[in-house]
Amino acid sequence: AQKVTQAQTEISVVEKEDVTLDCVYETRDTTYYLFWYKQPPSGELVFLIRRNSFDEQNEISGRYSWNFQKSTSSFNFTITASQVVDSAVYFCALRQTGANNLFFGTGTRLTVIP
Amino acid sequence: EAEVAQSPRYKITEKSQAVAFWCDPISGHATLYWYRQILGQGPELLVQFQDESVVDDSQLPKDRFSAERLKGVDSTLKIQPAELGDSAMYLCASSSRTGEISGANVLTFGAGSRLTVL
């Protein structure tokens, strides 16, 4: 069985603050992929990052960074110096190797207040 | 930039009516997915196509939902009859074959079709 938990339903921050979105997953597989998607008010899901279960290196892309810790089954996402345009719902997702389904968490709604 | 096209963007219907959604994936993407996203939840897979064949429809309520991708390009998702509980966003996504077996393939999503059943 697989499960993705995003315990933070909603987060509000003031512009320029840093914010971390938590993602905890469960899977019996040793090989899997983790993803983060952003869903702005327009509705489409925008791909942000993919991480292989064997690659625990943290990744930074501009103001975005991701911390993958296999020991705690977590794949957290940090936005540095948040901006109003970061306001969206963010989804963490898991796919086991060979599985068809990309399994999503329930999402975290981030509101950045100007 | 290539995108997944979906229509209509919004649909309001009365229960027991039929409704259809259309999706045109990114050109060359062999795999097409239909997801349903209920308000406040994450998307859930309804059906997956590989070219024109159904790969996974285990979560599709087949008594009222049907999906087809006759020529392996665009796809239609139909609901008949619609029920109140079908109110949701219906998202289409596509991906290339690259990375599919390993699970690494990235899904590109359309803007979705929001259904309201009254």
HADDOCK unambig.tbl for C-alpha pairs under 7 A between the chains (distance, minus, plus):
assign (segid A and resid 33 and name CA) (segid B and resid 103 and name CA) 6.51 0.50 0.50
assign (segid A and resid 33 and name CA) (segid B and resid 104 and name CA) 6.27 0.50 0.50
assign (segid A and resid 42 and name CA) (segid B and resid 111 and name CA) 6.87 0.50 0.50
assign (segid A and resid 43 and name CA) (segid B and resid 111 and name CA) 5.19 0.50 0.50
assign (segid A and resid 43 and name CA) (segid B and resid 112 and name CA) 6.39 0.50 0.50
assign (segid A and resid 44 and name CA) (segid B and resid 109 and name CA) 6.01 0.50 0.50
assign (segid A and resid 44 and name CA) (segid B and resid 110 and name CA) 5.48 0.50 0.50
assign (segid A and resid 44 and name CA) (segid B and resid 111 and name CA) 3.94 0.50 0.50
assign (segid A and resid 44 and name CA) (segid B and resid 112 and name CA) 6.33 0.50 0.50
assign (segid A and resid 45 and name CA) (segid B and resid 109 and name CA) 5.61 0.50 0.50
assign (segid A and resid 95 and name CA) (segid B and resid 103 and name CA) 6.07 0.50 0.50
assign (segid A and resid 96 and name CA) (segid B and resid 103 and name CA) 6.39 0.50 0.50
assign (segid A and resid 97 and name CA) (segid B and resid 101 and name CA) 6.87 0.50 0.50
assign (segid A and resid 97 and name CA) (segid B and resid 102 and name CA) 4.86 0.50 0.50
assign (segid A and resid 97 and name CA) (segid B and resid 103 and name CA) 4.80 0.50 0.50
assign (segid A and resid 98 and name CA) (segid B and resid 101 and name CA) 5.18 0.50 0.50
assign (segid A and resid 98 and name CA) (segid B and resid 102 and name CA) 5.62 0.50 0.50
assign (segid A and resid 98 and name CA) (segid B and resid 103 and name CA) 5.78 0.50 0.50
assign (segid A and resid 99 and name CA) (segid B and resid 103 and name CA) 6.65 0.50 0.50
assign (segid A and resid 101 and name CA) (segid B and resid 45 and name CA) 6.53 0.50 0.50
assign (segid A and resid 104 and name CA) (segid B and resid 42 and name CA) 5.44 0.50 0.50
assign (segid A and resid 104 and name CA) (segid B and resid 43 and name CA) 6.28 0.50 0.50
assign (segid A and resid 105 and name CA) (segid B and resid 42 and name CA) 5.60 0.50 0.50
assign (segid A and resid 106 and name CA) (segid B and resid 40 and name CA) 7.00 0.50 0.50
assign (segid A and resid 106 and name CA) (segid B and resid 41 and name CA) 4.66 0.50 0.50
assign (segid A and resid 106 and name CA) (segid B and resid 42 and name CA) 4.45 0.50 0.50
assign (segid A and resid 107 and name CA) (segid B and resid 41 and name CA) 6.81 0.50 0.50
assign (segid A and resid 107 and name CA) (segid B and resid 42 and name CA) 6.16 0.50 0.50
